[in-house]
Amino acid sequence: MSYGLLKGKKGIIFGALDQNSIAWKAAEQCHEEGAEFILTNAPVALRMGELNALAEKTGSEVVGADATSMEDLNKLFDIAIAKFGKIDFILHSIGMSVNVRKGKHYTDLNYDWLTKGWDISSVSFHRVMKCAWDKDAMNQGGSILALTYIAAQRTFPDYNDMADNKAYLESIARSFGYFWGKERGVRVNTISQSPTPTTAGNGVKGFSGFMGFADKMSPLGNATALDCANYIVAMFSDLTAKVTLQNLFHDGGYSNTGVSQEVIEAMDANNKED
Ligand SMILES: NC(=O)c1ccc[n+]([C@@H]2O[C@H](COP(=O)([O-])OP(=O)(O)OC[C@H]3O[C@@H](n4cnc5c(N)ncnc54)[C@H](O)[C@@H]3O)[C@@H](O)[C@H]2O)c1
């Protein structure tokens, strides 16, 4: 069902890779609610070709941009401005750790890989906002969002250096968000999403156990990519006009649950077996 919540709104969506991507679902839901947008991803991701199907479905243009390249980002924003004039929303749904990908343990990080992952996963959010800022690309009342994970606040051993990347990302949202609010009337937030089976999610060691545990711990169960997409729509809509500088937990209640009955029972059953 469509409520037309984003009718007339224009934006840029970063990070749709395939049908499982949070950004893919977000694009579908934003389109459903009346938004127009440019889809963008790294040139290497575009070569997979899957994004064309989403572009066709949502009537969107695809523009390649490596989110660590100011040259690429400047071109992307020039194209967006030429097409739409000022825009109303930006979704940063980008994450990658070379150390996670290559199975390097946190106590033995490769710092070149760390730097690359940090640039892609965190600093790119600053770069995107700087481009939008310098080009005065956002309408008053606009909304900028990035995706994050609770490992920024709590220890999740296998999340590795992505935990540090997410802490930095959330801090950038608050730091830059202050100036966006004060000087341009634009809100900036991060959504802290449940574990979700995507390419990035599945790259984390022990991911399915991790997901199962989170699901058992959350009173409402894990939030899916589609649930997240709907929350993103709400955050891009005028219904959340005064929400800014927040890290918004979207996790079925996981973040505030100490322990659940299911987890107690599972531990009890384990102890009885021993
Ligand atoms: N999947 C989860 O469990 C989960 C949970 C919480 C937060 N998140 C976050 O959600 C966001 C989206 O991830 P996802 O789970 O949809 O996985 P995904 O793998 O579908 O998306 C990650 C995207 O980052 C893009 N990317 C990587 N390097 C890039 C670069 N240099 N320039 C531009 N784009 C680049 C990839 O091409 C891909 O589209 C990420 O920030 C991720 O950390 C994911």
The ligand as an ORCA input file, in Angstrom:
! r2SCAN-3c Opt
* xyz 0 1
  N      23.552     -6.814      6.725
  C      23.598     -6.531      8.020
  O      23.542     -7.414      8.887
  C      23.704     -5.086      8.438
  C      23.339     -4.736      9.763
  C      23.469     -3.389     10.156
  C      23.970     -2.464      9.245
  N      24.307     -2.849      7.968
  C      24.848     -1.836      7.060
  O      23.943     -1.640      5.992
  C      24.677     -1.070      4.904
  C      24.322     -1.802      3.621
  O      24.814     -3.118      3.652
  P      23.953     -4.390      3.200
  O      23.821     -5.265      4.389
  O      22.759     -3.968      2.450
  O      24.988     -5.163      2.247
  P      25.351     -5.004      0.687
  O      26.593     -5.813      0.522
  O      24.192     -5.343     -0.161
  O      25.682     -3.436      0.532
  C      26.957     -2.875      0.767
  C      27.203     -1.926     -0.397
  O      28.403     -1.159     -0.248
  C      28.855     -0.915     -1.571
  N      30.238     -0.448     -1.616
  C      31.357     -1.106     -1.199
  N      32.446     -0.362     -1.483
  C      32.006      0.784     -2.079
  C      32.657      1.946     -2.598
  N      34.001      2.079     -2.568
  N      31.899      2.933     -3.141
  C      30.549      2.821     -3.199
  N      29.883      1.741     -2.705
  C      30.601      0.740     -2.167
  C      28.718     -2.301     -2.207
  O      28.878     -2.297     -3.619
  C      27.324     -2.672     -1.750
  O      26.347     -2.208     -2.646
  C      26.152     -1.126      5.275
  O      26.546      0.110      5.834
  C      26.138     -2.190      6.358
  O      27.260     -2.103      7.222
  C      24.174     -4.124      7.555
*
